[in-house]
């Protein structure tokens, strides 16, 4: 046990150094700003004063959270339904979810422009088009994260317990299924938000008039190397902040659900009866 714990600490330490050392070097380089050893925030002040920075960050955040919301609204009910009623369709869904990995992004863009060309201008000439496309690009990762969460719980027992107590599907999902699927939903949210905030090629081709932050960052790289590195650090801080906010929100809901479920679960009965009783108490 001691060797296993030591190995775990060493592994986590090496992974931490692998991430922290490059980040420390990047921040230090951006603070030098060409002053030969003297640290300064001149590159950051110059970057924050760039015209279009605020609008690009807002556009990226809107696209990221729009893609996250649409992904969860489409995948969570679909995966629950397939696992409950149509388990034979699971193989088909897994194969379909892998298609974006085998199609080059430029081909997807051309196909999207051809299919969506007849749609209203508020879709094809606005960030909405990026939201729709990022849902497709993140499908291989978000599908597996949610599907792993669904398959890790006793879905049939939870649903039958909630339905037997008279709960509708909306209350059943919000009070019983969502607390148990939170880890998979959070993982899918992280993946979609991270992909949406860092994607460049699709955004530069589909929405050149309203750039996202990666497109804006590429446009100011010629202004100076210290400026581009400072903006990259700002982008990383914004991304980590958004992911931390999602994690804190999920952790808060988890603690409240755990307290309710822990208070409701009786001691002694078998596991199946305990799960059913806890679900019925949460529904009621």
N, C-alpha and C positions, 0 to 999 in steps of 0.2 A: 504494500500500500504506500509506503514511504517512497519507494522508487517510482511508482506510478505518479504520485503527486509531484515529485521532483521533475519528472519528465514533462508533466503538464505545464509546470511553471517555466521550465526552460523553453518549451515550444512557444508558449504565449509570449515570453520575453523576446524571442527571436522574431516572431511575427510583428510584435510591437516596434522593434527596432527597424524592421524592414519598411514599416509604414512611417514611423516618426522621423527617422533620419533624413529621408528625401524631403519631407515636409519642412523640417527645420532648415535645411539648406535652401529651400525655395523662399521661405519667409526671410531668412537672413539676406539672401541675394536681393530681394525686392526692397529691403530696408537700406541696403548700401547705396543704391541709387547713383552709383558712379562717383561717390565721394571718398573713395579709397579708405575704407575702414571706418568712416564716421557714419553712424546709423541715422536715418532720416525717414520721415513719412511723406516726403515730397512726391514719390511715385504714387502713393495712395491718394493724396489730395488731388494730384493731377488726374488720376483715373476717375475719382468720384465727381470731378467737374466736367467730365466728357459729356457733350450733348448726346442724348439718346440712351444713356446708361439706365436711367430709371424706367423708361418705357420698355426697354428690352428685358429687364428683370421681371417687370410686371407681366409681360407677355409670356415669358418662360414659366412663371408660377401659374398663370391661368391655364396654360396648355398642360402642365404637369398634373394639376389637380383635376382638370377636366378629363384627361385620359385615365387617371386613377378612378374617378367616380364612375365613368362609363365602363371601365373594365370590370369593376366589382359588381355593377348593376347587371352586366351581361353574364359574367362567368359564375358568380356564386349561385344564383337560382338554377342555372343550367346544370352545373355539376351536381347540386343537391338532387335535382330531378332525375338525372341520369343514374346516380347511385341508388336512388330509391325505387324508381319505376322501370328504367331501361338500362340495366347493367351491361347488356350486350353492346350498347352504343359507346361504351367507354373506349374501346379500341379505336373506333372511328374518330372520336374526338381527339384522342392522343395523336393520331396520324395527321389530322387537320391542323392541330396546334403547332406541328413541326414544319409546316409548309413555309412560313416566313424565313426560316433558316436556310432553305434551299433556293430561295429566289433572291437575286441581287437587288439591292435597294433601288437602283436606277430603273429596273424593270417594274418594280412595284410603283414607283412614281409615275412612269408612263401609263401604266394600267389605271392608276387612280385618276389621272388627268383625263383619260379617255372615258372612264365610267362616270365620273362626277362632273364632266364638262357641261351637262345639261342641267345641273342643279343651280339653285339661286346663287347670286353673287356673294351673299353674306356667308356662304359656306366655303366656296372655292377661293375666295379672296380674303379670308379672315383666318384667325388661328383655329377655327373649328375644323378646317381640313387637316391640320396637324394633329388635333385630338383624335380624329377618326383613324388616321394612319398610325399613330403611336400605339393605339390599342392593338392594331394588327401586329406591329413590330414587337411588342412586348408579350404577345400571346404565348410563345413557347415557354417563357419563364413564369408569367403570372398564372397560367393554367396549372402548371405542375405544383406551384406553391399552394394554391387553393385546393387542388385535388389531394395533395398529401395531407392537408388538414382535415378534409372531409373523411378520408379513409382511415385516419388515426382515431376516430371516435366511433362509438356504437350508434350510428345514425338512426337505424331502424328503431332501436329501443327508445331513444330520445323523442323521436317523432311520435311513436305510438303512445308514449306516456303523456306527452303534451296534448295530443288530439283526444285521448281518452278523458282528459280533464276539461274538454270543451274549448281549448284555445284555438283561435283562428291562425291561419298561416302567418300573418304579419306578427302577431304576438308571439307565436311559436318561434319565429326566426329571431326576433329582437330580444326575447327573454331566455331562450334555451339554446338555440343553435349558434347564434352569433358569439356568446361568451365562450363556447367550446371551440369555435373556428377562428378565434381571434389571432392566434399565432400565424396561421396560413394567410389570413386576410392582411395582416400587417406585413408579412414577407412579400406578398404580391404588391402591396402598396409601395413598399420600398423600391422594388424592382422597376415598377412603372414610373415612379417619380424620378429615380436616378437616370433611367434611360431618356426620359423626356427633357430633363434639365441639361443633359450632356450631348444630345444628338445635334449634329451639324449639317450633314449632307442633305437630308430630306428638307430641313427647315430653310436652307439656303436656296434650294431649287423651287420649292413650292410657295414660299412666302418671303420673297426678297424685299418687298416694300414695307413689311412690318417685322423686322428681324428679331429673333430670339437672342438670348444672351450669348450663346456660342457663336452665332453669326456676327453679332456686334463685336465680340472679342477678336474674331479673325480680321475684322475690318480695321481695328486700331493697332494691330501688331506692327505695322510699318511705322508707327509713331515713336517707337522706342521699346527696347527689350525690357527695361525695368518697368515701364508702364504696363506692358502685356503680362508680365509675371505678377505684378500687383493686382491686376484685374483677375487673374487666375486664382489668386489666393482669396479674393473677395467672392468669386464664384464658388470656391470650395466651402467657404464659411457659410454662404447662403444655403448651399445644398445640405451641409451637415445640420444647419439650424432647422430646416424643414423636416428632415428625417428625424431629428431629435423631438420635434413637436409632435410628429405622428406617433413616435414611440411613447412619449409621455402620455398622450391621449389614450393610447391603447393600454398602457400600464395602469392608469387610473381606473378605466372601466374594468380591467381584470381584477383589481383589488376589491372593488365593490361587488362584482359578481362572485368572487371567491368567498367573500364574507357571507353573502346570502346563501350560497350553496352549502358552505360549511355549517351554517346554523341549521340548515334544513335537513342535512343528511343524517340519518339515524345510525346508531352503532349496533353492529351485530348481524343484520340481515345479509344475505348474499349480495354479490356485486350487482347483479341485474336488478334486484329489488331496490338497492340503494340508489342506483342511477335513476330508476323510474320515480322513486320518491322525491329525490332532489329536483328532478325536472318538474314534477307536479307542484312542488312547493314554489319553485321559481315562477311557474305560470300563474299560480293563484296569487 
